[in-house]
Amino acid sequence: MLAEHGASIRECLTIIDTHDVGTVFVVDDTGRLSGAVREREIRRALVTGAQPDDPVANLVGSPSATARPGEGRAEVLDVMRALGVGEVPIVDGDGRVVGVHVETDVVGAEPLTNWAVVMAGGRGTRLAPLTDSVPKPMLPVAGRPILERIVLHLVGAGIRRVFLSVNYLGDIVEEYFGDGSAYGCTIDYLRERADRPLGTGGALGLLDEIGERPAAPVLLMNGDLVTGFSVADLLAAHEAHGGVATLAATEYEHQVPFGVLESDDGRLRRIVEKPRHSWSVNAGIYVLSPALLARVPRDEPYPVTRLFEDCLARGEGVGVWPLRDSWQDIGRPAELAQARGQA
């Protein structure tokens, strides 16, 4: 759906018909975005006397919107919906078009061979009664279920194979996402037994049932996160580190609401007024080398942290990647309210 600046009207109509789109994005000989030409404008020009072999340059205007590489796909789709457009080009810092968002795909983005496993089977008891009839990952934030935002984010980053681990009200998740074709990916389901939740890592043992093995590191993440983390940067950090696993880390801050007294042998040395402390904490996003999956027991509850403890006990390298992008865990009512802009 890209055309060179010297393309003809006929060539642009061919692109529109071939890709079933409403807009062609015109680029110069260096790949930089020159503008956009819409099907309705082309057909209007033909009605008023333009010829199919005329250059399309005179019909080129500004695109309705552009997206940056790595920009959240959910947000881009929301912009498309608001503007009533079916395509938005992805433009890098040099003005070059590196891909195009369309409704069900990201055209031109390099597809990754990595699988993603999203843990979406938790009960979400702390969010009751909201989760009495809706699984926690399906609670809406900014008009979309949390889990849909995750799937769209993964697809926008090039992930084409997604596994959703389901348990509590899993039929709602499966009915909503289907086979994933509407999202530009393939979705398979890892179904836990209703009477035997497998914890934060146990569902990895169910991957054996699909009869395939991943050829590249697997991205594992919790299904209750609202985050815009860079999938590419995390995978690159894992490769550069050379270890068997990588954990994403985010900063947790806590401010003591009182003046803290520092004393020695009963004598006051100083008062620190409402100090703030921060810690690097587990963000619930991981990259695992394929060989690690064989260590996860089948059909047994298994916290994923046990896998990393096992790696450390064996002397294997486990990397920590600092997540600098937006991140929020949705586990309590206050956190959900904050993600929804209500707090």
N, C-alpha and C positions, 0 to 999 in steps of 0.2 A: 504493500500500500504506500510505497514511496515512489516518486517519479523525479527524474532529473529536470532541471529548470527548462531545458529545451524540448521537453516532451510535447507531443501533440494532444489535442482533445481526444482523438481516437485511442491513443495509448492510455490515457487516464481513464476513459470509460472501460477499457479492457481490464485495468487493475480493479476498478470498482466492481465489475461483474465477476471477476475471478475470485476476489476475496469477500464478496458480499458485504461491502462497507459503503458508507455514505460520503467519505472524505478521503482524498488523496493528499498526502503531505509532500511538498515539493522541496527538494534539497539542491544545493549547488554542487559543483564538482568535488568539493572536499567533504560532502556529507552534512554540511551545516543547513539547518532549517531555514528555508526562504519564505515559506508560508503554506497555506492550505487552499485547496480548491474543492468545493462541494458538488455533489452530483446534481443538485437542483440548479446550481449556477451554470453548470455545463449545459444542461438540457435547455435552460432558458436562453443561453447564448445560441444554441443550435436553432431554436424556434425563431430567433430574431435575425438569422442570416449567417451565423458563423459556420465554417466548414469543418468537417472532422479532422482534416489534416492541418488546420490552423494551430499555431502554438498556443499552449494553455497559459502562458505567462501572463497574458492580460487579464485572466480570471482569478489570479492568485490573490488571496487576502490573508489576514492574520488568523492563526488558529484560535479557536475558542478558549483553549487552555493548553498548558504543557505540564509535564510532570518531571521531577528530578529522578535520576537513578536511585533506587532504594526507597523511594517514597512509598508509603503504605498503600497497598492496592485498594483496601477498603475505602480510604479517603479519596483516592482517584475515582473510584466507581461512584462515590457520592457526588463528586463534582460533575461527572458525566451525566448523572441523573438530574442534577439541578439545572444544568445547562441544556439538557435535551440533546446531547451529542453521543455518538456511538464509538468514537475513537479519540484518544488523546496521545500525542507523541511523547516519548521519553527523551529528554534533551540533556546532554551532559554539560559540564562547565564550559566547554569550548563551543557550545551551540550545535553540536552534532547530534543527529537522531540515532539513538542506540536501540530503540524498540518502540512499540506502539501498544498501548493498552486498548483492548477491545472488550466487549462485554464478557466473553467466556475465555479469554486467553491473553497472553502477553506476547505479541508477535515480535520476533527478533531477539528477545532475551535468550541468553544462552541457557538451555535446559541443563539441570544438574542431574548426575546419576545418584546422588544421595537420597536415601529414603528419610521420611520424617514420621516419627511416632508421637502422637499427641494423647496424653492421658486424660480421658474425659469421662471416667466412670465414677467419680466420687459422689457421695451423698449430699455434701454441702449442708450439714446439719446446723452450722452456725448462721446460715442465711435463711433458715426457716422463719416464717411460713412461705417465703418466696420460692423455696425449692421443694415444697410439698408436691407440686404438680409439674415442675419444670426442673430439669437437671441443671446444676450450677453453671456448667459451661454454656448453656443456652440462654442464660439471663442476658437481656439486651443492654448494650452500652452504645450510646450515640446511634440508636436506631438499628443496630445489628447485634445478633447473639455474639458473645465473646468468642465462641468457638469458630464462628464464621469469619470473624476478623482475623483469627489465627490462620485459618486455611487460606484466606485470600492473601495474607502476608507471605506465607510460604510459597504460594504459586507465583506471586509477584517477584520473588527472589529466584525463581527457576526450579523449585521443587515440583516434580511431576508425579511422585508416588507418595501418598499419605496414608498412614494407618491410624485409625481412631480406636483407642481402647475404650470400650463402653461397658457399663454395668447398670447402675441405677437409671431407670427410665431410658435405657439405651434405644428403645424403639423410636423415641422422639428424635434422637440424633440421626438414626439411620434413615428415617422417613424424610428428614429435612435435607440431608446431603446426598442421599442416593449413592450412585456410583462415582460421583465427583465430576462427571463430564460437564455439568453446568458451571464448574469452577475452573476448568482447564487442567484437571488432574485426574488421576485414578485414586479412588478412596476404597480401602478395604477395612474391615472391622475385626478387631480383636475382642472377642466376646468373653468376658469373665462370667463365672457362675454367680448367680444372684446371692447365693448363700456363702460365697467365698471370695470376697474382694482381695485382689492380689497386691495392693499397695502401690507405691510410687514407681516400682520397677518390675513387678512380677509379670505384667502383661507382655514384656519382651520375650518371655518364654513361649508365648503363643505364636510367635513369628514362625516357629518350626512347622506349624500346621499349614502354611501356605505353599510349602514345597519349593521355595526359592530362598536364596541367600543373598544378602546385600553385597554388592561389589565395591562399595565405597563406605566411608564412615556414616553412621546413622545419627540423625538429629533427633533427640528426645526432649520433649518439653511438657510441662503441665498445661492442662486445658483451661485454666482459670486465670490466665495472664493477659493483661492489656499492655502490649509492648510493641515498639517499633524497632527492635534490635536488628542489627545488620547480620543477616544470615551469611553473606559472603565473607565479612570480616571474621566471624566466629569460625567458619570452616578454614579460612586461611590461617588463623592463629593455631588451630589444631594441627594443621599440616606443618607449620613452621616449628611448633614445639616438638613434634616427633614422638609424643607420648601415646599411650593407649586410650586416653580419655581427656576431655577438656570440660571444665565447669564454667558457666557464666556466673559472674559475681556482680552484685550491685551494692551500693552503699546504703546502710541503714543508720539513721541518725536518731538520737534521743536527747532531749533537753531535760535536765533535772529541774523541776519547778521550784526548787528552794536554793537558798545560799548554802554551799557546801563548806563545812568547817574542816580545816587542816590543822591538826594539833600535834604536839609532841610532849609526852610526859605531863599531860594535863594543861599545857600552855598553848594558847591559840597562836598559830603562826600566820595564818591568813584566811580570808573568806573569799571563796570563788563563787560569784553570784550567778546562779542558774547556768552551770556549765553545760556545754553540748558535746556529746561524744558520738563517734561514728565507728561502725564496724563493717567489714566486707562480709556479705552474707550470700548464701546460695540463692541464685535467681530462678532455679527450677528449669534451667535450659542446659542441655548437655550435648556433647558429641562423643560418640562411642565407636571405637574401632570394631569392625565386624567380628573379630575373634572373641570379643568380650561377651557376645550374646550367648555363646555356648555355656557360659558360667551361670546363667540365670536359670534356676530350677523351673520345671514345668508345673503349672497348676499349684503353685505354693505362694503364699504371701511373701513378698520380698521387697524391702525398701531399697531404692536405688543407691542410697548412701552406703549400704553394705558392699555393693560392688566396688565402690571407690576405696573403701577400707581394705578390701581384698587386694586391690591393685597396689596400694601402698605397702601392705604386708609382703607382697612379692617383690617389692623394690621397683615396680614399674612406674613410669612417669605419668603424672596426672597434672595437666595444665590448668591454670586459672586465667580466664579472659575477662577483663573489666568491661562490663556493659555500660556504655556511656549514653545510650539512647533512653527514650522514655520507657518506663517499666512500672507496672503496678500489679500486685497480687490481689485477687478478688476473693477473699476468704471470710471477711466479716462485713456486717452492714455498713460500718463507717467507710471501709475501703470501696465498697460498691458505690456508695453515695458520692465519694470523692471522684471516682472514675466517671460518674454520670454528671459531674459538675454541680452536685447538690450540696456540697460541703466545702 
